[in-house]
Amino acid sequence: MATEDIIVSGMRSTGLLHLGNYFGAAKQFVKMQENCNCYFFIADLHSLTTHPTPENLFESTQQVLAEYLASGLDPEK
């Protein structure tokens, strides 16, 4: 029986993604989705420890999702 690699990873939604997020995570996620079974998430509840209000958290979560998609992540994979 062949096995397939499974990747589970995510980022907190604490603000705009920066170059470190892109090169350190998002760019790697795009590569991994081609060869592995991937589950990427936005750790929004974990971000409540540093976000002043839930409203800011909601906006940040939407922004991070848009940036994940713009970086090349395919939600169908």
Protein Blocks (a to p, Z undefined) as FASTA:
>chain_A
ZZddddddddddfbccdfklmmmmmmmmmmmmmmmccdddddfklmmmmpmbfklmmmmm
mmmmmmmmmnopafkZZ
